[in-house]
Amino acid sequence: MTTRGAAGRCPPMAWLCPWLLLVFLLVSRSIAEEMSEHCSHMIGDGHLQVLQHLIDSQMETSCHIAFEFADEKQLKDPVCYLKKAFLLVKNIMEDTMRFRDETPNAKAIGQLQRLSVRLKSCFTKDYEKQDKACVRTFYETPLQLMEKIKNVFNETKNLLEEDWKIFTKNCSDSFAKCSIPGHERQPERTFNPQLPGFVFHLLVPSIILVLLAVGGLLFYRRRRRSHQESQTVDSLIRHPEGSSLTQDMDRQVELPV
């Protein structure tokens, strides 16, 4: 026999759990839909117009500036390239692209910086683990730098409109394959097995010709010196008949006794 009211009574949490699960699913779906809308339309045409205005306002100059940017030659995957470039664009706008305060260009950069902060929620963080991989130093004009940045925002906008989750792709493997600045792999030197024989056949005759030329020159100089010395000795030994010594001897003979 059960206590009155105990039969058929449910624990307080028994009916609450399904409701909590339902609320959780609804909230998750709402967040996902909001996130989709948030990422897909975060970069608008107005942002691209701001970038174009920055490009048009740049002075044409032959001066080059140094900046680090994603190496597209190493990152063939466009998604991984943009993930890496996104982080670097943020750094460039903070450190390299500086304008006088309160000027239109300074306000435009501030607007793009705030956009970059909001865009971080659409990217996974694997691009920060190897921050120096797939990066190299470029030496280009400010105009070329601005065009690079606009291309990054434009391509990011197009991919997000196609799939708002596209930048959740894990690019760790792609980043790991890249070289790190200062630790680039040296190009392998190819060895040609025919090269030593070619060098031997070319070098030996050259050495022989040089030795023959040097030997001939030394022989000629030595012979010429010997010839000059022999002539000097002969001239000292021989006395011509009209010399002063012969005339004195003739005078002594002719004196009367």
Secondary structure, DSSP 8 states (H G I E B T S, - for coil): ---TTTTT---HHHHHHHHHHHHHHHHHHHHHHHHHHHHHTSS-HHHHHHHHHHHHTS---S--EEEEEE-TTT--SHHHHHHHHHHHHHHHHHHT----TTSHHHHHHHHHHHHHHHHGGGS-GGGGTTTTTTEEEEEE-HHHHHHHHHHHHHHHHHHHHH-TTGGGS--HHHHHTS--TT----------TTHHHHHHHHHHHHHHHHHHHHHHHHHHHHHHHHHHHHHHHHHHH---TTSHHHHHHHHHHHS--
